[in-house]
Amino acid sequence: MKIAVITLGCKVNKYESDALIFELKSRGIEATDQLEEADAYIVNTCAVTNEAEKKSRQMLERVRKQNPNAKIYVMGCASQNKPDKFLEKGAQFVVGTASKKKLLDELENMGHKRFDLPIDYEDDLFSAQTLTRAFIKIQDGCNHFCTYCLIPYLRGRSRSRSMGSILQEVERLPEEVKEIVFVGIDVSDFQIDGQKGLGLLLEKSDKYNKRLRLSSMEDNLIDEEFLKTLKSLKNFCPHFHLSLQSGSDNVLKKMNRKYTTQQFAQSVENIRKVFPNAGITTDIIVGFPTETDEDFEDTLKFVEKVKFSQLHIFPYSKRDGTTASKLYKDLSGDIKISRLKKLEAVGERLKKEFISSNKTGKVLIEEKVGDCFVGYTENYIRCFLKEEVKIGQVVDVKILKPFKNGALAEKLK
């Protein structure tokens, strides 16, 4: 029997899918993460936006084309939200975000079952890392309840994986893995015995001589003690993905974000005092229902002020069940798209400016794309090298100019 595990959405989903593949193989079942012919498919879904849910449902049609007779099993945030939609699309069995390992015990069953969202971290799935960059999940759930977001309702409250379990996985990483990315729904809330624990986790992981990188962070993580810890590490990659969401204090308040633009800007300033060349990337939602033209102009000005190295921009997506969907009338699609395009243009210019400000870097070569070898610098510039280099090698490079969605670089002699 062959099972294909197909993933939509975030790095946490990717980690969980990889862990399912590892578990399937340990049970003697052939498993792959590729969309190819198989006897059965497990689709790991996303619900961060309406479009993500739509793509999750459409994936069932795509796997049917690979094998019309295959059984389809569904899990993840979209199926936690609306399991019946996937049964209507022909799924045999549907679970949500909890107890994903139990899905493997239900492969012969029909219908749907949404297990209760856990209070403690479910530590029953481990991934087999074979690439140059390993994603390691350290946390699940979220306590923020931003007014636009469904994730706390679909993933449950924040809960942290134990330090011992994480370090065991780090120790098992093969030599080929040169970089670790710690991921979670809210990595900033990783705790040890009820206290902030991310700094200690990074200190403990630093001895393994692999580059260390963090996924998306919240502003409240950035303080003097944390930055001092990061500075002391040999292997930390100075890339900070700080979720902004809006450059307007009016909108941030309506979003139930727990900071002001002044606080956010201060965090960025503090980072740059310690890591002058840090890559600082962010997420921004345009077209939140209360966002006026003036609010959007504030966002444009704030983005220019901070000079992010890259923007990830999303039009607001109304999610039934959220506070925003109940309180506010949605803006027109035309307004959202217009603002999206304006902000994208600013973001593209700032990205090129950041690339041009970098002269050299250390690139972990991850893949070959066309005639180029591709990887990321420590501060998260995607570099393209036309010279022959080895995948998995860390290369000192000279950054030449912006190129494609990153930079053209050459190996330093």
Secondary structure as the mmCIF struct_conf table of DSSP 4:
data_model
#
loop_
_struct_conf.conf_type_id
_struct_conf.id
_struct_conf.beg_label_comp_id
_struct_conf.beg_label_asym_id
_struct_conf.beg_label_seq_id
_struct_conf.end_label_comp_id
_struct_conf.end_label_asym_id
_struct_conf.end_label_seq_id
STRN STRN1 LYS A 2 THR A 7
BEND BEND1 GLY A 9 GLY A 9
HELX_RH_AL_P HELX_RH_AL_P1 LYS A 11 SER A 26
TURN_TY1_P TURN_TY1_P1 ARG A 27 GLY A 28
STRN STRN2 GLU A 30 THR A 32
BEND BEND2 ASP A 33 GLU A 36
BEND BEND3 ASP A 39 ASP A 39
STRN STRN3 ALA A 40 THR A 45
BEND BEND4 VAL A 48 THR A 49
HELX_RH_AL_P HELX_RH_AL_P2 ASN A 50 GLN A 66
TURN_TY1_P TURN_TY1_P2 PRO A 68 ASN A 69
STRN STRN4 LYS A 71 GLY A 76
HELX_RH_AL_P HELX_RH_AL_P3 CYS A 77 ASN A 81
HELX_RH_AL_P HELX_RH_AL_P4 PRO A 83 GLU A 88
TURN_TY1_P TURN_TY1_P3 LYS A 89 GLY A 90
BEND BEND5 GLN A 92 GLN A 92
STRN STRN5 PHE A 93 VAL A 94
BEND BEND6 THR A 97 ALA A 98
TURN_TY1_P TURN_TY1_P4 LYS A 100 LYS A 100
HELX_RH_AL_P HELX_RH_AL_P5 LYS A 101 ASP A 105
TURN_TY1_P TURN_TY1_P5 GLU A 106 GLU A 108
STRN STRN6 GLY A 111 HIS A 112
HELX_LH_PP_P HELX_LH_PP_P1 PHE A 115 PRO A 118
BEND BEND7 ILE A 119 ASP A 120
BEND BEND8 LEU A 131 THR A 132
STRN STRN7 ARG A 133 LYS A 137
STRN STRN8 GLN A 139 ASP A 140
BEND BEND9 ASN A 143 ASN A 143
TURN_TY1_P TURN_TY1_P6 THR A 147 TYR A 148
HELX_RH_AL_P HELX_RH_AL_P6 ILE A 151 ARG A 155
BEND BEND10 ARG A 157 ARG A 157
STRN STRN9 ARG A 159 SER A 160
HELX_RH_AL_P HELX_RH_AL_P7 MET A 163 ARG A 172
TURN_TY1_P TURN_TY1_P7 GLU A 175 GLU A 176
STRN STRN10 GLU A 179 VAL A 183
BEND BEND11 ILE A 185 ASP A 186
HELX_RH_3T_P HELX_RH_3T_P1 VAL A 187 ASP A 189
STRN STRN11 GLN A 191 ILE A 192
TURN_TY1_P TURN_TY1_P8 ASP A 193 GLY A 194
STRN STRN12 GLN A 195 LYS A 196
HELX_RH_AL_P HELX_RH_AL_P8 LEU A 198 SER A 205
HELX_RH_3T_P HELX_RH_3T_P2 ASP A 206 TYR A 208
BEND BEND12 LYS A 210 LYS A 210
STRN STRN13 ARG A 211 LEU A 214
BEND BEND13 SER A 216 SER A 216
STRN STRN14 MET A 217 MET A 217
HELX_RH_3T_P HELX_RH_3T_P3 ASP A 219 LEU A 221
HELX_RH_AL_P HELX_RH_AL_P9 GLU A 224 SER A 232
BEND BEND14 LYS A 234 ASN A 235
STRN STRN15 PHE A 236 PHE A 236
STRN STRN16 HIS A 239 HIS A 241
STRN STRN17 LEU A 242 LEU A 242
STRN STRN18 GLN A 245 GLN A 245
BEND BEND15 GLY A 247 GLY A 247
HELX_RH_AL_P HELX_RH_AL_P10 ASP A 249 MET A 255
TURN_TY1_P TURN_TY1_P9 ASN A 256 ASN A 256
BEND BEND16 LYS A 258 LYS A 258
HELX_RH_AL_P HELX_RH_AL_P11 THR A 261 VAL A 274
TURN_TY1_P TURN_TY1_P10 PRO A 276 ASN A 277
STRN STRN19 GLY A 279 VAL A 286
TURN_TY1_P TURN_TY1_P11 PRO A 289 THR A 290
HELX_RH_AL_P HELX_RH_AL_P12 ASP A 293 VAL A 306
TURN_TY1_P TURN_TY1_P12 LYS A 307 LYS A 307
BEND BEND17 SER A 309 SER A 309
STRN STRN20 GLN A 310 PRO A 315
TURN_TY1_P TURN_TY1_P13 ASP A 320 GLY A 321
BEND BEND18 THR A 322 THR A 322
HELX_RH_AL_P HELX_RH_AL_P13 THR A 323 LEU A 327
BEND BEND19 TYR A 328 TYR A 328
HELX_LH_PP_P HELX_LH_PP_P2 LYS A 329 SER A 332
HELX_RH_AL_P HELX_RH_AL_P14 GLY A 333 SER A 357
STRN STRN21 THR A 360 VAL A 369
TURN_TY1_P TURN_TY1_P14 GLY A 370 ASP A 371
STRN STRN22 CYS A 372 TYR A 376
TURN_TY1_P TURN_TY1_P15 GLU A 378 ASN A 379
STRN STRN23 ARG A 382 LEU A 385
BEND BEND20 GLU A 387 GLU A 387
TURN_TY1_P TURN_TY1_P16 ILE A 391 GLY A 392
STRN STRN24 VAL A 394 PHE A 403
TURN_TY1_P TURN_TY1_P17 LYS A 404 ASN A 405
STRN STRN25 GLY A 406 LYS A 411
#
